[in-house]
Amino acid sequence: MNERKLWAALNRLIAHRWHAQRLEDKLALGVPDLIYAINGVQGAIELKVVNRTTNKIRISPYQRSWLMKHGSKGGRSFLMVWAHEDQIVCLYDHESAYKMETMEDAEPVMEWKGAIKDMRDEFIKAIS
C-alpha cells in the first residue's frame, strides 16, 4: 500500500463533505500531501504508510518543520499514519508529528482500528 491509495480511500470516504486537494510538489520542500476545507475549517495533512516490520515513520525534517510552523500559527496540521497490515489509522497533531519516529512515540488525536471506509464520522470530527 502507498500514500496514493490512502489518499484515494480518504477522498472516497468524504468526497461530498470536504474540498481537498492532493499536492505533489517536488520543489517546495516539506509541503504536506493534502490541503482541505471542511465545516468552516482549513487544514493540511501529511500522509504516511508504515509496515509492521519496521513501524518507522519516514518523515523528512522539512515536513516536520512545515507542520510545526503551520500548527503553531493556529493552522490545523496533521500527520496521518496508516499501518495497513494491521488496519490501524492514526492522526497526530503538529507537535507530535515534529518529534515522533514510530506510531508508539505519541498519543494520536484519532486512532481507528478497522477498514478506512468505516471511519468517516471519527475522521471528520478529528479534522474539523
N, C-alpha and C positions, 0 to 999 in steps of 0.2 A: 504494500500500500504506500501511497505517497501523498504529498500535500495537495496535489490537484484533485485527487479522489476525495480527500477530506473537504476541500472547498466545494466540490460538486454536491456532496452529501449535505453540507450546511445550506447551500443555496436551494436545493430541493426542499429541505426541511421548512424553510420560512420565506421562500421566494416572494410570496404575496404579502408578507408582513414587513419587510425591510427593503431598503435600497442599499445594495452592496456592490462593491467593485473590487475585483482581484487586481492587484498591482504586481507587475513583474518588471521592475526597473533595475537593470543590472548596473546602472551608472550611479544612482543615488543610494549610497551605502546605508543600510540599516532600515530603509523604509519597509513597513510591515506588509504582509501578504494581502491584507484586505482592509478597506475602509468601509464603514457602514453608517446608516442613519435608521433609527427605529424609535418609535414612541417619543419623538422630540429630542432624542439623544444621538450624538455622533460619536464614533469611536474607531479604533483600529485594533486589529488582531493579527498577531504573528502566529502562523500555523506550523506545528512540528509533529512529526510522526516518529515514535520510538519503537524499538523492538524489545522483546522480553530478554534477549541475551545480554544486552549492554545497559538498557534503561537510561542511556546517556542522552541528554538533550543537546543537540548541536545548534547552538545559537551564537551568532557572532557578537563580538564586543560592540559593533556598530548597531546591531539590532537591539541589544540590551540598552545601549545608550539612548536610542530613539524612543523606545518605550518608556524609559525612566524620565526623559525630558518632557515628553508629551504628557505623561501621567502627573508629573509634579506641577504642571501648569493647569491642572484641572481636566485634562482630556481623558476620556475613557480609553485605556490602553491595556490590552490583554495578551497573554501568551496562552494559546490553546495547544495542548499536547494530547495526542491520540495514541494510546497503546492498543493498536488494532487487534493484535493476537489475543489480548485479554478483554477486549471490548470495553475499555475504560477511556473516557474523555475527561480531561481536567482543564479548567480555565483558571489561570493565575493572574493576579493583578501586576501592575508595573513594578512594584517594589520587590515582589517575589521573583519575577522574571529576571530582574537585574542580578540576583545573586545565586540562582539555582543551577545545579548541574544535572540532577536527576529529579524524577517526579516526587520522590520522598523528601526532598530538601525544603519544601514549603507547603503550607496549607492552601488548597485551592479555594477559590470563591465559588466554584461549582465542580462537583465530581459526579459523573454519570457512568453507571455500570450497565451495559446493555447496548442494544442497537441504537445507532445515532438517530434513526428515523423516529424513535420514541422519546427523544429528549427535548422536543420543541418548547414546551412551556417553561421548563427549567432554564434552558438556554436564553430565551427571550427575557426572562426575569433577571438573569445574571448580567446581561449586557446592556440593559435599559437603565 
